[in-house]
């Protein structure tokens, strides 16, 4: 049952979880029967990237497969900066988390003998992706967990409210500032808690082309950064190579599993272009495929996903979600090639957390895409994101259960940001366009420097909290990308196209540090350029 926000006291012993996606829901269920307040800006089931996930969950559950092989594949794709212990730990916890989800009623596909059916995706050495009806895993998992959450009496749901600031004192969280979603004139409210879990999702909507819902706008990352949290690997943004380009925002996704089933990538002349770029062709790591698709589009040849021979008439039954997106756009994928382009899909960076999901701020945990565990390195392996979300949600719940939470502190009388303000559509569009143009699939020094100056100016001038958060997160991503003068994983610099072995380490930064970078770039730019960024 959803409580009215006005019934909240200014002080609560509840653990407060922000985010209604996979990590937030699973963590709340794992904490039961401990009292939990779950805050979701959108109604549960909406606004969560995990609900849109088509691939599934990677888990070494098939005969002959091992967690060690799964971890090795994860490490091989991650550009040399995967935390090997983290990758192995997650792989080893996959099977028990799959069984947790089965216990909550998730209808994973099974083979004729009743065993979990597993599929193959790019850069996996074995068939280990657990699916639901081919491409419906995310929606089915979220639906099952929502039902479980709604019938769990220890979970208090607050839907339709946005967390807009973390309250801290002496390096520890003391609460949250909330505001009614979409009502920018409303007065914010505060809720006290010494135990807060951020599970707010990713940053896709900082870019003009993304597969993520609008709620994936980097707000959780910005809140943590503004409270002083250490941020890890923000420059590493994964672009899905095969978003369906039919003029929709967000862009519908053509799952990688299609290529696992034999679909090919062709240009407008019908040529398979990935054969010349990587031995695995269409099943090469995502960053390589994304750059291949990007190059065909930039060269004016266009890019298409061709499943006519591999699936043909079986397309609708095997991949109903993708089929429906195509049909709605007037494309019959059984008979036509699907127009595609790279789109922002997943952020490997986020709030730096340890093996228990703890951030650098006492009392603040983070799970799911808003966090950075070290599991993905510079390039996430397909279908590892849902796995990481459930593994860390369970770890966070275990850590909180064994963690003495101090009594709630007195909340400040003054609000962090007393006034809201509707996001300026022009500023948002300018930010998204600049992120795609300057901080996208291919990056270079001057474009990154221009973007750093622009986002620093916007962060300083923004009157809307939502726009300020977007600018803060964009600045973190861009300044880290400017600083990493090499190409590694999903981060590709055309002016530094090779990797530098000495730089094979994770980025750890803070908002203070990236603002110093912005100040330095602004001081060294010509007045004309600086003025144009502020205008």
N, C-alpha and C positions, 0 to 999 in steps of 0.2 A: 504494500500500500504506500502511496506517495504522500508524505507529510507536507503540510503547508510550511513554507519556509518561515513564516511568521511565528510558528510554534516553537522554533528553535530557541533555546536559551543562549545567553552569551557565553555560556561555559558548558562544556560537555566532556564526558570521559570517553566518548566514542573515538575509534580510529576513523579518520576522514579520508575517503578515497575519492579522487577527482578523475572522472573518466568512466564512461559506460561501454568501453570496448572489451576485448578479450581479457587483457591484463587486469582491468578494474573489476570486472564481474567475477573472474576466477579467484582473485585475491579475496574479495568479499565473502565468497562461499567458503574458501579455505579458512577464513578467520572465524566462521560461525562455530559456537554460539556467542562469540564475543560481539558486543554492540558495535556496529559499523554504520556510518553515514556515507552513502554513496551519492556523489553529486555529478549530474550529467547535464550538459548544456542542451543537448537534444533529447527527445524522448528515447528511451532505451531501444536499441535496434536501429536507430538512425544516427548518422554522423560518425560512425566508427569504421575506420579502414578495414579492421579485421572482418567486419560483416561482408565486405566486398571481396575478400580474398578468394580467388578461384582455385589456386593450386592445391593447397592442402597443408598437411603437417609432415615434415620430414622426420622419420623415425625408423631405426634399424630393427624392425620387427619381423622381417621375412627370414626364412631359413637361409643360412649361409651368410647373412649380413651381420655386421657387428658395429657397436658404437665407436670402436676405434677406427673403422673404415669411414664411418660418417664424419668423425672429427677430422680425419686426414683430408677428406674432400673439402670440408669447411676451411681448413687451413690453406689448402692449395689455391683456393679461389681468392682468399682474403688479402692478397697483395703484400704478404710478408709481415703484417702487423697484427694478426689474430693472436689473442691470448690463448695459448694452446691448452692450458689447464681449464679455462672457461669453456672452450669448445668441447673438450672431452667430457667435462661434467654435464653439460647440457645434453650431449648425445646419450650419455648413460642414464639420464633421468627421463628420456623420451617415452619409453615403454610404460612406466607407471603413470605418467601424465595422460597418455592416450587412454589408459584404463580408467582414470578419473573421469575423463570426458565421456567415455562409454557409460559409466555409472550415472552420469547426468542425462543420459538419453541421446547422445550424439549418434546418428545413424551412419557410421562409417561404412563404406562399401566393403562387401565381402565376396570372396570367390565361391565357386560351386561347392567347396568343401567346408565353407563356413569360416575360413580364416580371413583376416584382414587383407583386402586387396591392395596392392601397392603399385604405383606407377613410376615412371622415369621422368626426371626433369634435368635441365641443363647442368652439366658439370658434376652430377652425381654418378658414382661408379657402379651403382646398383639401383634396382627398382625399390624405392623406399618412401614414396610419397603416399600418405594415407588420404584418400579422397572421400567426398560425399557426392554421389551422382555426377561424377566426372569433374564438374567445375563449380560445385556449390558448397564447398567445405565451410568457408567463412560464415555464410548466412545460416547454415544448419547449426554450427557450433554456437553462434551468438543466440539463435532462437532457443536452443536447449538451455543455455545458461541464464537467459532472461527469465524463462519459466521457473528455473530453480531459485533464482534470486527473489522473484516475486512471492514465492511461497516460503521464504526463509524469514521468520519473524524477527531475527536479530539484525536484519539489514533495513535501515531506514533510507528510503529513496527520496532524493530531491531532484526532480527533473525540471529543466527549463531555467536553470541558473548557471551563470558563467563565473568561474573563479578568475579574478583579475589581479590579485596580489597575494603574495605570501607575507604573513606577519612574523617577524623574528625579533629575538632579544638575546643578546650575548651569544650569537652564533647558533641559536637553536630556534626551531619554529615554535610559534605560539598560536597560530591560527591562520585563517584565510579571510580575505575580503571577497564577497560575492555580489553579483548584480543580476537582476532579471535579464535573461537572454533577449536581445532585440529591443529592450526598453532602455535606451541610452540616457533618458532623462530621470530614470528612477534613482532613488537614493541607495547607495550600496549598504550591505549588511555585513556583519562580522560573525564568524563562528570560531570559538577557541578550541584548539586541540594541540597536544604535544606530539601527536603521531599522525603524520599526513603522508599519503601515498599519491604521487602524481602518476597518472596513467592516461595522459591527455592526447597521445598520438603524435603524429609526425608533422611535417612542414610542407607538404605537397602544394598547398594553395599559396605559397610564396612564389610559385612559378605559374606562367601563363598556360602551360599544358601539363596536366597532372591526371593521374587516375584516382586521386584521393578525394574524399568528401570535403566540403567547404570548411568543416570544423578542424581539419588538419592544417592549422595556420601558424603553428609554432608558438602558441600562447604559453603552454606549460614550460617549454624550454626558456622562453623569455622571462617568465615569472621567477624561475629558479635562478637564472643568471642575474637578474636584477636584485635578488636577495643575496647574491655573493657566491652561489654554487660554482664548483669547477665544472666546466663543460669539456667533453671529450670528442675528438674527431669530427668537428662540425662540417669540415670541408667535404666529407665523403657522402655524396648524394647519389643514390642509384636511380638510373633511368631505365624504365621497362622498355625494351626495344619495340614492343608491338601494341601500342595503344591504337585503338580504331579511330581514324580521323574522319569524323562525320559531323564536325562542328558543334560537338557537345562539350560542356564544361561542368563537371569533370569528364574527361574522355573515357569511354568504356574500354575495357581491357580485353585483349585476346590472349588468354592464358598461355604460358609457356608449354603447358601440357599438350597443346596442339602440335607444337614442334616435336615433342616427345613421341607423338603418334605418327610423325612422318610429314607434317606440313612443311613446306619450304618457303624461303624468302626470295622474292624475285623483284626485279625492277620493271619499269614500264615497257622494256623491250622483251620481257619474259625471261631474262637471264638470272640464274642463281648466283648472287654476288658473294655469298659467304664462303663458298668453296675455296676462293683464292685468299681468304683472310685468316682462316684458322683450320687446323685439321679436323676439329669437331663440327665445322660449318655452322648450321643453324643451332646446334647445341653447345656452342662455345659459351664461355662466361658472359654474363649480361652486359658488362661494360664494353666488351669487344663487339658484340652483336649490335648494341646501341650505336656505337660509332660507325659501324658498317651501314646501318640503316640511315643514320644522319648524313653520311657522305653521299649516298644515292640521292637523297632529297636535295641536299645542297648542290649537287651536280645537275639538278634538273631532270633526273631520270625517274624520280618517284620510287616508292617502296611499297610492296604488297606481300601479304601472307596468303599463300596458295595452298588450300586444303582440298582442292577439287579431286586430286588423284588419291591422296592419303585417306580421306574420309568420305567425300562425295555425299551420297544420300544418308550416310550414318551420322552426319554432322549434328543434326537436330537432336538426336537421341543421346549422343555421347557428350555434347557440350551445349546444353540447352540455354545457358545464360548468354554465352557468346552469340549463339544462333539468334536469340531474341533481339540482342543489340543490333545485329546486322540487319535483320528483317525490318526492324523499326526504322532503319536508315535507308531502306530500299535496296539492300544488298542481299543476294541469295548466296551464302558462302559455299553451298554445294556446287554452284555453277559459276561463281565469280570469285576472282581474287579480291582480298580485303585490303583497302588502303590503310597504311599504318604510318606511325611516326614514334620516335622515342618520347616518353612522358615521365615526369618525376613520379617515382613509385614508392621509394623507401629511403629513410634517412639512417645511415649507419651511425651517425653521430648522435649526441644527446647529452643528458645530464650524466656525468661520470658517476658510476656506482660500483661498489665492490661485489664480492661473490654473494652477499646477502641482500643486495639491492639497496644498500645504504648510500646516500649521497654524502657530499662533504659538509652538509648542514645537519646538525644533530636533530633527530626526529623527523627527517625528510627522507622517504624512500621513493624510488622511481622504478617503474616497470613498463614493459612494452616499448613502443617505438620512441617515446620521449627520452628513454634512457640509452646509455651506451655502456655495454658490459664488456666489450672487447671480443665478443664472439664472432662478429662479422668482419672485423678489420676494415680494409678499404673497399670491400666488395662483398655483399651478402650472397651466400649460396641460396638458391631457390628453395622456398618453403621452410627455411629456418626461422622466419620471423614469428610465426604463430607458435612454434615450438619454444622459442626463447621467451615469449610472453607468458606461456603457462608455467614454464619451469621457474622463472623469476617471480611470478605472482605467488607460487607456492612457497618459494624461499622467503619472500618478504613476509608472508603470513606466519611462517615458522619463526622468523626472527622477531617479529612483533610479539608473538605468543610467549617467547622466552625473554622478552625485553621489559625491564621495569620502566613504565611510562610515568614521568612525573605528573603531579597534579596540574591541571590547566592554570596557566598564568592569567593575571588580569589583562584583559585586552586594552589597548590604547583607546582613549576617548576620541582622538582625531583619526579620521580615515586616511589611508595611504594616498588615495586619489579621490577626493570627494566628488569631483565632477566627471561625468562621462562625456560622451560626444559621439555622434554618429560617424562611422568611418567615411572619410572623403573618398568617393568612388574614383576620382581622378588619381589621387595619390596611391590608392591600392592598385589600380591598373598600371600606373607607372612603375611601381615596385615590382609587380609580377612580370611585366615586360622586360625590365632591366635584369631581373634574375635569370630569365630564360635566355636573353641575348648575351649576357656577360658572365654568368656563373652557371652555364649549362653543360651540355655534353662535352664541348671543347672550350677551354678557357685560355686567356693570355693576360700578361701583366697589365697593359694599359686599360683594358676593359674591366679588370678586377679593381684596379685603383679607382677608376671612375665610379664603379658601383659602391666601393667602400665610402667614398666621400658623399655620395648621394644618400646612402642609408644612414650615415652618421648625422647628416643634416636633417633628414626626415625624422629620425628618432628624437632629436632635440626640439624640433618644431611641432611635432604632432600634438594635436589637442585631443584626439581620440585614443583611449587606452588600447583599443584593438589595433589601430594602425601603429601605435608606438611599439606594441609587442611584435608585430610583424617586422618592423624596421630593426628592432633589437636582434631578432633571430637572423634576419637577412645579413646584418652586420657581422654576426658571429661566423656564419657560414663563409661569407665573402672575405673577411680579413684572414681567416685561417687558410682559405684557398690562395690568397695573395702571398701568404707567408710560405706555403709549401711549394718551393721552386723545383718541382720534379713532377713526373706523372706516376701515379700509383693507383691501381684499382680503378674505381669509378672517377677519380680525380685526374683529368687529363689536361696538361698545359701544352699548347702548341709551341710555346717558346721554350719549354723544357720537356721535350717528348720522352726522355728516358727516365727510368727510376734511378735514384741516387742511393746506393747501399747505406751510406751514413745516415740517411733520413728514414730508415726502416724502423720507425718508432711511432707510437701513437701521439696525437696532439692532446695536450692538456692546457686549457686556457680559461680565462675569466673575462667577464664583460669589461672590467677595468683594463685588462691587457689589450683587448681589441680596440677599445676607445683610444688607447695610446697610439696604436697603429694608424687609426683614422686621423688623429691629430697630426701625426708626422706626415701623412700623405697630403693632408690639407695645407700644411705649412710649406711643403715643397712643390705644390702645384702653382701654376700661374694664377694671378687674380682672376683672369677671365674664365678659366676652367672652374675655379672654386665658386665663382659667382653663378655660373651656369648650373652647377649642382644644387645650389640653394634655391634657385629660381623655380 
